[in-house]
Amino acid sequence: MLRALLTSVQSHLHPTDDTHRVTSLELLFELVFVYAITNVTALMEHHVGGRTTLEAVIVLAVIWFGWCSYTWLGNQAKADEGLVRWP
């Protein structure tokens, strides 16, 4: 049953190519990542210290991992077609 569900989902996904343009939804999520990074660096500015720097580096690593995963997904499937985007 799970295999049939995965096959159904995969049949609706279309890979991107070189002519694919960025969608408004993708740009919105990019701005969310920029806002998150800006907030972390602003918090570091107010409390300079070793512990704060370590916490900020950990949070920035998590944000960076999320951004890399999001970018990979954006390159694998079109956000404006198929099951990736909800109506």
Order of alpha helices (4+ residues) and beta strands (2+ residues): alpha-alpha-alpha
